[in-house]
Amino acid sequence: KLVDLGPLKGDKLTVTTASPTVTGITCMTPGVEATGIIEPQAAVLDIEVDAMRDGLRGVLDDGGGGGGSGRAKTNLRGMSICGTCPPGVSTLLYKEAAEAKPHGCVLLVDSFKDIANLLYTGKVDVLKINTTELTQLMG
């Protein structure tokens, strides 16, 4: 079932890419673990990654040199980082976003691949993963 959330309030950041970044299908059967099918994805161009970084800075800029000093330009109360970075995007982008998280802002992460740098920031408040992902994350 698809749910239309309507217009969301607050800052949103969208960067258009020259090629699709992901196409995913989840197959579910009652009582059986879900299977995800992810199509191959094109690499994100450097100029597109730069646009994402610039956009993040615009939303998270606190006027105090970054680092989440608590004076976010927006009254940011929540952030989410979801999914695996597509080819061409360093996982350091997630780390940079977390490090700029303002005080009082809740950061939810729904990702598990290559997130050690993100977790080591100590800024993640909620890690939403399933047991299979937890097992892979723990090695």
Disulfide bonds with the S-S distance in Angstrom:
none
